[in-house]
């Protein structure tokens, strides 16, 4: 199985866990004399199996990420960390730009005037650079994901 496929399966398992959680909650308590729509014990059994499968799959994905070279200097796991941090940094600076661009109407000269304390143009340029780095890194990660077999 390719790493890209394993990531899709992982996502499917996580969705399935949430569905089973909801079904369990709907069937765990019923009115006296009624019977549940689904057997909670069967749902728990299925949930436990999915957790077991997911655990093994995540271990395999992590092992693969650690042992797969991204480039001459770092593993795929390192590149994933870098991508995630670039995304977080971009979010912070985008929020900063949004706050700086917020307009406040003044109806008279006696009302408080707010001014921006950052250089918006420079900050926007930095956000654009972060976005480009993130896109380029993500593209290469996706390529590797579809070329790499999962290590079991």
Protein Blocks (a to p, Z undefined) as FASTA:
>chain_A
ZZklmmmmmmmmmmmmmmmmmmmmmmmpccehiacfbdfklmmmmmmmmmmmmmmmmmmm
mmmmmmpcfblmbcfklmmmmmmmmmmmmmmmmmmmmmmmpccddfbfkbccdddfbdfk
lmmmmmmmmmmmmmmmmmmmmmmmmmpccdZZ
